[in-house]
Amino acid sequence: MRYISTRGRAPVLSFEEAMLTGLARDGGLYLPEQIPQLRHAEIAALEGVPYEAAAFRIMRPFLGESFDEGVFQEIIARAYAGFKHPARAPLKQLGDGHFLLELFHGPTLAFKDFAMQLIGQMFETSLKRSGRRVCIVGATSGDTGSAAIEAFRGLDAVDVFILYPHGRVSEVQRRQMTTPVESNVHALALDGDFDDCQARVKDMFNDFEFRDAVGLAGVNSINWARVLAQVVYYFTAAVSLGAPHRKVSFTVPTGNFGDVFAGYVAKRMGLPIDRLVVATNQNDILHRCLTTAQYRPDGVIPSISPSMDIQVSSNFERALFYAYGEDARAVAQLMDELKTGGFAVSQGAAEALRESFDSGRCDEDQTRATIARLSETTGELLCPHTAVGVHVAEEHLVQGTPMITLATAHPAKFPDAVEAASGRHPPLPPAMSDLYERSERQHRVRNDLGAIEELIRERARI
Ligand SMILES: *Cc1c(COP(=O)(O)O)cnc(C)c1O
């Protein structure tokens, strides 16, 4: 299995190399040269299988020679051992034909743990084998950073630097990043918004001298291995509701388009997904693009669902690659246009996108109202991101096709917003109940590439 860049001008890599690299050297994102297919009978056979075993069968065809089967099975077992629910990703019925896929039973209470715990184990195995070291640099709107720090803390061969927008993450998110005591993890509060954090990370990857000097590796959702890990729960959820014998739809609270793109991969592998509904908050560039075919970022407005406060949605590039018939030159050109304000999606590509994706938007009042209503009518406390999903999903329910909304975080990760909307305080799970007593280590950084690079050179154990 070989991996190619969406922009067509980077080295072709193995799974392991693509995982360790993150962003391609031409600025593009890695994708498998072909997407493996699972046959109807193979999908049907996933029914009733433990999550780990399903994960192995679904991901194995993407790995090529990168990990032996036995090694990969151990990696998966270790990755999900810390999850607090035996099903890992349990489904819960919310209403008539509407289900919640709970993805928040991992160590940092958001779906990011599914991918990050797995790639933590894969990095560890790979680096031990090669004797290499890497310096992981990531940008976060809150959840990726805490998941990455949790997954990589204390590993010998890895230093982790996470840029988050100062003052724009929830206190629980911040504390999950600033309280780990291991000296290889560094949470950096950047003066700017998430798009600034992400832009500086991309700048570092495009600074080849720096990139090679510190051994930069990326674990943002642009990392293919993360997308792959997220493909698994689309299969397990769909199969438990009757796939492949019937179709199901998913609604996905979306920011960087990684999670919903994993659903698209599942569909291309053969899972009978009817609709993939992209749910955005008031930062609705993806909803606008899917409805008007214009992709024009216009500044982030902070919301109560901060992990979706994004205007430059990196993984959308992967969807564009397929919508343009795998034409890397067309994608490279769009990404050039993006540097000067935005681009128009061609009519053919817009139609291709609409074959798989629907979209909707949920503003702040609607988010709060959804949290309040679901608390009253079902007793279910939703995190604000999940509430965005539920609101948009309700607009897309179709009789006879189950709708599965991804519950992307635990409500206790956003206690203030949830309590303000519902009047109920969501308690932290027991494993994290002392989070507010732990002491924090914070570093403020200016939104300045040179200053950030200097700090990383000083602190990384190169
Ligand atoms: C990251 C995140 C999202 C958005 O996921 P993307 O893959 O970036 O689209 C939604 N909800 C929560 C809670 C998140 O942490």
The ligand as a MOL file (V3000), in Angstrom:
LIG
                    3D

  0  0  0     0  0            999 V3000
M  V30 BEGIN CTAB
M  V30 COUNTS 15 15 0 0 0
M  V30 BEGIN ATOM
M  V30 1 C -12.1790 17.9950 16.8580 0
M  V30 2 C -13.5810 18.0610 17.2680 0
M  V30 3 C -14.6110 18.2280 16.3370 0
M  V30 4 C -14.3440 18.4470 14.8800 0
M  V30 5 O -13.7560 17.3240 14.2750 0
M  V30 6 P -12.9900 17.4880 12.8790 0
M  V30 7 O -12.3970 16.1650 12.6020 0
M  V30 8 O -11.9830 18.5640 13.0660 0
M  V30 9 O -14.0210 17.8830 11.8640 0
M  V30 10 C -15.9170 18.2000 16.8080 0
M  V30 11 N -16.1920 18.0460 18.1050 0
M  V30 12 C -15.2300 17.8890 19.0310 0
M  V30 13 C -15.6140 17.7340 20.4630 0
M  V30 14 C -13.8990 17.8900 18.6510 0
M  V30 15 O -12.9390 17.7300 19.5720 0
M  V30 END ATOM
M  V30 BEGIN BOND
M  V30 1 1 1 2
M  V30 2 1 2 3
M  V30 3 2 2 14
M  V30 4 1 3 4
M  V30 5 2 3 10
M  V30 6 1 4 5
M  V30 7 1 5 6
M  V30 8 2 6 7
M  V30 9 1 6 8
M  V30 10 1 6 9
M  V30 11 1 10 11
M  V30 12 2 11 12
M  V30 13 1 12 13
M  V30 14 1 12 14
M  V30 15 1 14 15
M  V30 END BOND
M  V30 END CTAB
M  END
